[in-house]
Amino acid sequence: MKILGKFIFKLIKIAVFIYGLLFVVFYYDLDGKFMYYIWEPLMIKRFDNMKRPDTTLTPYGMRDNVSEDF
């Protein structure tokens, strides 16, 4: 019984730590700041430099046959 009590107490301590960590993250909006200052610039840098075909050079005949299933 003593081992089960220690295990439950340890589980509660871990749960309180995780709850506190999540509280700090959301209270200070650290997830939003991460997305705005770190993630978004990385994605802009990556996707703005991708090679894309020039869609203005596509002939009209290729645009008309997009869905022939109907």
Backbone as numpy.savetxt, mean C-alpha at the origin, in Angstrom:
# Nx Ny Nz CAx CAy CAz Cx Cy Cz
-0.80 -24.87 35.80 -1.62 -23.69 35.80 -0.76 -22.43 35.80
0.38 -22.53 36.47 1.28 -21.38 36.55 1.85 -21.02 35.18
2.14 -22.05 34.36 2.69 -21.83 33.02 1.64 -21.16 32.13
0.38 -21.59 32.26 -0.70 -20.99 31.48 -0.88 -19.52 31.84
-0.76 -19.19 33.12 -0.88 -17.80 33.56 0.24 -16.93 32.99
1.47 -17.45 32.98 2.59 -16.71 32.41 2.38 -16.48 30.91
1.87 -17.53 30.24 1.63 -17.43 28.80 0.57 -16.37 28.50
-0.52 -16.39 29.25 -1.59 -15.41 29.04 -1.08 -14.00 29.35
-0.30 -13.85 30.41 0.25 -12.53 30.75 1.18 -12.03 29.65
2.00 -12.92 29.11 2.89 -12.54 28.02 2.09 -12.15 26.77
1.02 -12.89 26.49 0.16 -12.58 25.35 -0.49 -11.21 25.52
-0.93 -10.91 26.74 -1.54 -9.60 27.01 -0.51 -8.49 26.84
0.71 -8.71 27.30 1.76 -7.69 27.13 2.04 -7.43 25.65
2.09 -8.48 24.85 2.31 -8.32 23.41 1.16 -7.57 22.77
-0.07 -7.91 23.17 -1.25 -7.23 22.62 -1.25 -5.75 22.99
-0.89 -5.42 24.22 -0.84 -4.01 24.66 0.24 -3.27 23.89
1.38 -3.90 23.66 2.45 -3.25 22.89 1.99 -2.97 21.46
1.36 -3.95 20.82 0.88 -3.76 19.44 -0.19 -2.67 19.40
-1.10 -2.66 20.38 -2.14 -1.64 20.43 -1.51 -0.25 20.60
-0.52 -0.14 21.47 0.16 1.14 21.66 0.88 1.60 20.41
1.52 0.68 19.74 2.22 1.01 18.50 1.24 1.49 17.43
0.12 0.79 17.28 -0.88 1.21 16.30 -1.50 2.56 16.69
-1.70 2.78 17.99 -2.25 4.06 18.44 -1.31 5.20 18.05
-0.02 5.04 18.28 0.95 6.08 17.93 0.97 6.32 16.42
0.93 5.25 15.63 0.96 5.38 14.18 -0.24 6.18 13.69
-1.42 5.86 14.16 -2.62 6.53 13.67 -2.83 7.89 14.32
-2.42 8.08 15.58 -2.58 9.37 16.25 -1.74 10.44 15.56
-0.50 10.11 15.23 0.38 11.07 14.57 0.31 10.98 13.05
-0.60 10.19 12.51 -0.81 10.02 11.07 0.50 9.63 10.37
1.23 8.73 10.97 2.51 8.31 10.39 2.31 7.53 9.10
1.19 6.85 8.97 0.94 6.12 7.72 0.68 7.09 6.58
-0.05 8.16 6.83 -0.29 9.17 5.80 0.98 9.92 5.43
1.79 10.22 6.43 3.05 10.92 6.16 4.00 10.04 5.37
4.01 8.74 5.68 4.83 7.81 4.92 4.39 7.78 3.46
3.06 7.69 3.25 2.55 7.64 1.88 2.86 8.93 1.13
2.73 10.09 1.78 2.90 11.37 1.12 4.37 11.69 0.85
5.23 11.48 1.85 6.62 11.92 1.73 7.56 10.87 1.15
7.22 9.60 1.29 8.14 8.54 0.84 7.57 7.74 -0.32
6.37 7.16 -0.13 5.83 6.25 -1.14 5.43 6.96 -2.43
4.70 8.07 -2.32 4.24 8.77 -3.52 5.39 9.28 -4.38
6.43 9.93 -3.82 7.56 10.34 -4.68 8.25 9.16 -5.36
8.35 8.03 -4.66 8.97 6.86 -5.30 8.12 6.37 -6.46
6.81 6.34 -6.28 5.92 5.86 -7.35 5.87 6.85 -8.51
5.89 8.14 -8.21 5.91 9.14 -9.28 7.19 8.99 -10.09
8.30 8.83 -9.39 9.59 8.67 -10.06 9.60 7.42 -10.95
9.02 6.35 -10.43 9.01 5.09 -11.19 8.09 5.15 -12.40
6.84 5.57 -12.20 5.86 5.47 -13.26 5.93 6.63 -14.24
6.49 7.77 -13.87 6.65 8.86 -14.83 7.79 8.59 -15.80
8.71 7.70 -15.44 9.84 7.39 -16.31 9.62 6.12 -17.14
8.43 5.54 -17.08 8.17 4.31 -17.86 8.05 4.64 -19.34
8.51 3.72 -20.15 8.35 3.86 -21.60 6.92 3.49 -21.96
6.25 4.37 -22.68 4.88 4.11 -23.11 4.79 4.37 -24.60
3.99 3.55 -25.28 3.81 3.80 -26.72 3.00 5.08 -26.93
3.29 5.76 -28.00 2.56 6.98 -28.34 1.22 6.58 -28.94
0.14 6.81 -28.22 -1.18 6.38 -28.68 -1.70 7.23 -29.83
-1.11 8.39 -30.06 -1.56 9.22 -31.18 -1.09 8.65 -32.52
-0.12 7.75 -32.49 0.39 7.16 -33.71 -0.34 5.86 -34.08
-1.27 5.40 -33.25 -2.01 4.17 -33.52 -3.00 4.42 -34.64
-3.00 3.58 -35.68 -3.96 3.76 -36.77 -5.40 3.53 -36.29
-6.35 4.17 -36.97 -7.75 4.06 -36.57 -8.28 2.64 -36.72
-7.79 1.89 -37.66 -8.25 0.53 -37.86 -7.99 -0.37 -36.66
-6.90 -0.13 -35.96 -6.59 -0.94 -34.79 -7.47 -0.57 -33.61
-7.97 0.65 -33.57 -8.83 1.07 -32.46 -10.24 0.53 -32.60
-10.69 0.31 -33.85 -12.07 -0.11 -34.06 -12.34 -1.54 -33.63
-11.38 -2.44 -33.72 -11.58 -3.85 -33.43 -11.19 -4.21 -32.01
-11.59 -3.39 -31.06 -11.22 -3.65 -29.66 -12.01 -4.81 -29.10
-13.34 -4.81 -29.32 -14.15 -5.89 -28.78 -15.08 -6.43 -29.87
-14.73 -7.56 -30.42 -15.52 -8.17 -31.47 -16.49 -9.20 -30.92
-16.55 -9.37 -29.61 -17.38 -10.40 -29.01 -18.86 -10.03 -29.00
-19.20 -8.78 -29.16 -20.60 -8.36 -29.05 -21.37 -8.62 -30.27
